[in-house]
């Protein structure tokens, strides 16, 4: 009797091969599914982040627009500006912002730059010193808070003038292109008005410690501005600025002026109100240096949503009731 033999599979057992093949296919499907799931999650997270970023940007911009509305309303209510007005109360402007959004809030600050020394006014159109502005800035830099000697003050004044004036002629102890081009990292002298206060850091002698201040000394950054007609709003100016407006004003007098303007019963509409302050009746501030109205404001708005935040900073000109954005940056 002949016996018949069944042919054996390549691996000797067809069922075992099928099992291995099935496992390989399932493993491949699982790997592809996991990869697809990871990709989908990444796309969903990216979409959610984009949505939150757009939402946060809208919240931040809403704070900026709120500040614009407050400044516009203020212009229609009075011809003078003071720190007793709504725009000066940043906490009040921001306190109810959370009620405007299902998620998120903003904090907004309005800073009056008309209460600062306007650095570009140091130089007249012909490139010469504006004498009144020069005396004002000299008095300011000579205050004991900045600890500068007279030679340092003169050098800073001349360097700022040379940076702003249109010519390339060195003013006494100033600096022009020959100085800046000889630096390790050379750059040209601007010979034009400053566009941003931070440009002062490019001028010879203005170091970061002087500009931003230290733990022991204030910086000059918060007292200077680049926009304005040269007149300082005495209703919003800091005590150091008030002291600089006249050689007759000392620290105690400046503090008395601040206390006077904080009293809601006192009239601050005229730029001569300081003469009503006890002990200041003999003081004279040059009319070309003082005003009680403001035209330039810095608006800072910061939006918050969950753990995210975003900031906007802009400079605004308010003229004849109309607001114009001069500069804008996202922080």
C-alpha positions in Angstrom: 0.0 0.0 0.0 1.3 3.4 -0.9 1.0 6.2 1.6 0.2 9.8 0.5 2.0 12.7 2.1 0.4 16.2 2.5 2.8 19.0 1.4 4.0 21.1 4.4 3.9 24.9 4.4 7.1 26.9 4.2 7.2 27.2 8.0 5.9 23.7 8.6 2.7 25.0 10.2 0.2 27.1 8.2 -1.8 28.0 11.3 1.3 29.4 13.0 2.2 31.5 10.0 -1.3 32.9 9.8 -1.1 33.9 13.5 2.2 35.6 13.1 0.9 37.5 10.0 -2.2 38.5 11.9 -0.2 39.8 14.8 2.1 41.8 12.4 -1.0 43.4 10.7 -2.6 44.3 14.0 0.6 45.8 15.3 0.9 47.9 12.2 -2.7 49.1 12.5 -2.2 49.9 16.2 1.0 51.9 15.4 -0.8 53.8 12.6 -3.7 54.5 14.8 -1.5 55.8 17.6 0.4 58.0 15.2 -2.9 59.3 13.8 -4.2 59.9 17.3 -1.0 61.8 18.2 -1.2 63.9 15.1 -4.8 64.7 15.7 -4.1 65.7 19.3 -1.3 68.0 18.1 -3.6 69.6 15.6 -6.3 70.1 18.2 -3.8 71.6 20.7 -2.5 73.9 18.0 -6.0 75.0 17.0 -6.9 75.5 20.7 -3.7 77.5 21.3 -4.4 79.6 18.2 -8.0 80.2 19.4 -6.7 81.2 22.8 -4.1 83.5 21.3 -6.7 85.2 19.1 -9.0 85.5 22.1 -6.2 86.9 24.3 -5.3 89.4 21.6 -8.9 90.6 21.5 -9.0 91.0 25.3 -5.7 93.0 25.3 -6.9 95.2 22.4 -10.2 95.8 24.3 -8.2 97.3 27.2 -6.4 99.6 24.8 -9.7 100.7 23.2 -11.2 101.2 26.6 -8.4 103.6 27.4 -8.9 105.5 24.1 -12.6 105.9 25.0 -11.8 107.3 28.4 -9.4 109.8 26.9 -11.9 110.8 24.3 -14.6 111.3 26.9 -12.3 113.3 29.1 -11.5 115.7 26.3 -15.2 116.6 26.0 -15.6 117.3 29.7 -12.8 119.8 30.4 -10.0 121.9 28.9 -7.4 120.9 31.5 -6.1 117.5 32.7 -5.1 116.4 36.2 -4.5 113.2 38.2 -8.0 113.5 39.7 -9.6 112.5 36.4 -10.9 109.0 35.4 -8.0 108.3 33.0 -5.5 108.5 35.8 -7.2 105.7 37.9 -5.9 102.5 36.2 -7.4 100.3 39.0 -10.9 101.6 38.3 -10.4 101.2 34.5 -9.4 97.6 35.0 -11.6 96.4 37.9 -14.7 95.4 36.0 -12.9 94.0 32.9 -13.6 90.4 33.9 -17.3 91.0 33.5 -16.9 91.8 29.8 -15.5 88.3 28.9 -16.5 84.7 29.6 -12.9 84.1 30.2 -10.1 86.6 30.8 -9.6 90.2 31.9 -7.3 93.1 31.2 -5.3 95.7 33.1 -4.8 99.1 31.6 -2.6 102.0 32.5 -2.6 105.5 31.0 0.6 107.6 31.5 0.6 111.3 30.7 3.8 112.2 28.8 2.9 115.9 28.8 3.9 115.9 32.4 7.5 115.1 31.4 10.4 117.0 30.0 10.2 116.8 26.2 13.7 116.1 25.1 13.4 117.0 21.5 12.6 120.6 22.4 16.1 121.0 23.7 17.0 122.1 20.1 15.3 124.7 18.0 14.7 124.3 14.3 17.9 126.0 13.4 19.9 123.5 15.4 20.7 125.9 18.3 20.0 125.3 22.0 16.5 126.3 23.2 17.7 128.3 26.2 14.7 127.8 28.3 14.6 124.0 27.7 18.3 123.8 28.3 18.0 125.5 31.7 15.1 123.2 32.5 16.9 120.0 31.6 20.1 121.2 33.3 18.2 121.8 36.6 16.7 118.4 36.3 19.9 116.5 35.7 21.6 118.5 38.5 19.2 117.3 41.1 20.9 115.4 43.9 18.9 112.2 43.2 21.0 111.6 40.1 24.4 112.4 41.7 25.9 114.0 38.6 28.6 116.7 38.9 28.3 119.9 36.8 30.8 118.7 34.2 28.9 115.4 33.7 25.7 117.4 33.3 27.2 119.7 30.7 28.6 116.8 28.8 25.3 115.0 28.7 23.5 118.2 27.6 25.9 118.7 24.7 25.8 115.1 23.7 22.0 115.1 23.5 22.0 118.3 21.5 24.5 116.9 19.0 22.4 113.7 18.6 19.2 115.7 17.9 20.5 118.7 16.0 20.8 118.4 12.1 24.5 119.2 11.7 27.7 117.3 12.3 29.5 120.0 14.3 30.6 119.0 17.8 29.1 121.2 20.5 31.7 121.9 23.2 31.9 118.6 25.2 29.3 116.9 22.9 29.8 114.0 20.4 29.1 113.6 16.7 29.8 111.0 14.0 33.6 110.9 14.7 32.9 109.6 18.2 30.2 107.1 17.4 32.0 105.7 14.3 35.1 105.0 16.3 33.3 102.7 18.8 34.0 99.0 18.9 30.5 98.6 17.4 30.1 101.8 15.4 26.9 103.5 14.5 26.0 106.9 13.1 25.0 109.9 15.1 21.3 110.4 14.4 21.2 114.1 13.8 17.5 114.1 14.0 14.8 114.1 16.8 14.4 111.1 18.9 11.5 108.8 18.0 11.5 106.8 21.3 12.9 107.6 24.7 15.0 104.4 24.7 17.2 106.0 21.9 18.8 108.0 24.7 20.8 104.9 25.5 22.7 105.3 22.2 23.9 108.7 23.3 27.4 109.1 24.8 27.3 109.3 28.6 23.7 107.9 29.0 24.4 104.5 30.6 21.7 102.0 31.6 22.1 102.8 35.3 21.4 106.5 34.6 18.5 105.7 32.3 16.8 103.0 34.2 18.1 103.8 37.7 19.3 101.6 40.5 18.1 100.5 43.9 19.7 103.6 45.3 18.9 106.2 42.6 16.0 106.8 40.2 16.5 106.7 36.5 15.7 109.5 34.1 13.5 107.3 31.9 10.2 108.0 33.6 10.8 111.8 33.5 11.5 112.3 29.8 9.4 112.2 26.7 9.9 112.7 23.0 6.6 114.2 22.1 5.3 117.6 23.0 5.5 121.4 22.5 7.9 121.9 25.4 5.2 122.8 28.0 4.8 120.6 31.0 1.5 119.9 32.6 2.0 120.9 36.2 -1.1 119.0 37.2 0.5 115.7 36.4 4.2 116.3 36.7 6.3 114.4 39.3 7.9 116.3 42.1 11.4 116.1 40.5 9.9 117.8 37.3 8.2 120.4 39.4 11.5 121.2 41.1 13.1 121.7 37.7 10.6 124.2 36.5 12.1 127.0 38.5 15.3 127.5 40.5 13.0 129.0 43.2 11.3 125.6 43.9 12.8 123.2 46.3 11.7 119.7 47.3 9.4 120.8 50.1 7.6 123.3 47.8 7.2 120.7 45.1 5.6 118.3 47.6 3.3 121.2 48.7 2.3 121.6 45.1 1.4 117.9 44.8 -0.6 118.1 48.0 -2.5 121.1 46.8 -3.5 119.6 43.5 -4.7 116.4 45.2 -7.3 118.4 47.1 -10.5 118.2 45.0 -11.6 121.6 46.2 -8.7 123.4 44.5 -9.0 124.8 41.0 -6.3 123.5 38.7 -7.5 125.0 35.4 -4.9 127.9 35.2 -1.2 127.3 34.9 -0.7 129.9 37.7 -2.5 127.9 40.4 0.8 127.2 42.1 0.8 130.8 43.4 -2.1 129.9 45.6 0.0 127.3 47.4 1.1 128.7 50.8 4.7 129.8 50.5 4.8 129.9 46.7 3.3 133.3 46.1 6.8 134.7 45.2 7.6 131.8 42.8 7.5 132.3 39.0 7.4 129.5 36.5 8.1 130.6 32.9 4.7 130.5 31.0 6.6 128.9 28.1 7.3 125.9 30.3 4.0 125.3 32.0 0.5 124.3 31.0 -2.5 122.4 32.6 -3.6 120.4 29.6 -2.1 117.2 28.1 -1.8 116.0 24.5 0.3 112.9 24.6 -0.4 109.7 26.5 1.2 106.3 26.7 -1.4 103.5 27.0 -0.3 100.1 28.4 -2.8 97.2 28.2 -2.2 93.7 29.4 -4.6 90.9 28.7 -4.9 87.7 30.8 -6.5 84.3 29.9 -5.8 81.3 32.1 -2.0 81.2 32.4 -1.4 83.3 29.3 -0.8 87.0 29.1 -0.1 89.5 26.4 0.8 93.2 26.4 0.2 96.2 24.1 2.0 99.6 24.5 1.0 102.6 22.3 1.6 106.3 22.2 -1.5 108.4 21.5 -1.8 112.1 20.5 -5.0 113.8 21.6 -5.6 117.0 19.6 -8.8 119.0 19.4 -10.7 116.0 20.7 -9.3 113.6 18.1 -7.1 110.7 19.0 -4.2 109.5 16.8 -2.0 106.5 17.5 1.6 107.5 17.0 3.3 104.2 17.8 2.3 100.7 18.7 4.0 97.5 19.8 3.0 94.1 21.2 4.9 93.0 24.3 
